Amino acid sequence: MMTECMNRSVYLILTGIAALVLCVSIGSAGFAPGFELMPLSMKASSDVKPYNDEAFMSEAGKIIGKISNSSVPTGTKLSDVTDVYYRLIMENVSPDFFPVANNIVAYLYYTSMAGNTYSDYHAYLKSVSKTTDGSEYYIVADQYSQVSAEFWNMIKDKFPDMTMYTLPPASTPMPEEKTEQQGETLEGLDIPIPMTQKVSDSSAEDQTARFKTITIHWFEDYVDTADQPDNDPYNDKTEMSPGHRFLTGEGLVWADSTFMDLVGMNVADDFYSKANYVDAFFYLISQARDYYQSYIDDRTFVSSVSNGEKNYEESKKYYEQAQKAIGYFDDIIPDYTNSTLPVFPKFGEVEKGTFGLGELGFITEGMADYLSGGTAGSGS
């Protein structure tokens, strides 16, 4: 027979276990995604013409065609859908066309959220710290897909040769992104850009001077100073290479939004071709930055399934193409401003993560599946 003291001890132990289970459950629920309504609709139609209905439909048709007859967008396609959504909501469309335009951007928003959550679902399945089967992610991805289907039904007559994407079953492996890229490849470059410069409109304000000013200031602020020593007093670690600091610095955070701003400006006919190379630079360097950040994550996250080599090589490829693009417009950069990017950082400058007991290396997909409680056969 247990004494009162023993009973109290058992009770405290059981209470502690229950509290731990509850905390884990709450923690897991805290990270689970939630359905989010579209935060930004089309801006209200302006009284000032011209209206950009045709340009709006042309760009919408390109991105909807890219995800037509395919699975929910992930990877590059997902980024493209998100970028176009943010660009289209700022277009000035006519009052009569406004309701249609709003339904189109809603379709793109809920499509991008479906793709984001579906990507998170598969990332969670690979996590060594997962505590559920991930269904909470897939359910929300399916909700986004269903809502985007409602908007598709309202706009599909505008895109008669296209179909809505499909959401693969939960048990289907993550679709591999096709290696071929869509967009326009400028002469002298090897990588296409998703959008080219807005066609010149002689009846609208000429924004060539502003376009050049934004470009020059970006190079003055971020490229010209890239090779200077890191004097940050809070940096108590070994100084990283200029290339690493540049790729992880403030300037590249703004590269993608700068690309989106510039590509929509109205420039003069005789500057149009050069403007496309400036656009290409900002797109390429933003992609180099994204891949480099993925490389860093691969090297530092304990739950990574890669040592980062693939993302490193992709980042380097985009980086080299960005430098090549500069050669087509460097004459607009003042002589006193450096237009040469820092040397790309060496592989391994970002060290592999450690766990206090030496180098972990990287976790293979099989190991990740096993550690996260995968199928019985996965551990063999």
Buried (B, 14 or more C-beta within 10 A) or exposed (E): EEEEEEEEEEEEEEEEEEEEEEEEEEEBEEEBBEEEEBEEEBEEBEEEEEBBBEBBBEBBBBBBEBBBEBBBBBBBBBBBBBBBBBBBBBBBBBEEBBEBBBBBBBBBBBBBBBBBBBBBBBBBBBBBEBBEEBEBBBBBBBBBBEBBBEBBEBBBEBBEEBEBBEBBEBEEEBBEEEEEEBBEEBEEBEBBBBBBBBEBEEEEEBBBEBBBEBBBEBBBEBBBBBBEEEEEEEEEEEEBBBBBBBBBBEBBEBBBEBBBBBBBBBBBEEBBBBBBBBBBBBBBBBBBBBBBBBBBBBBBBEBBBBBBBEBBEBBBBBBBBBBBBBEBBBEBBEEEBBBEBBEBBEBEBBEBBEEEEEEEEBBEEEBBBBBBEBEEEBEE
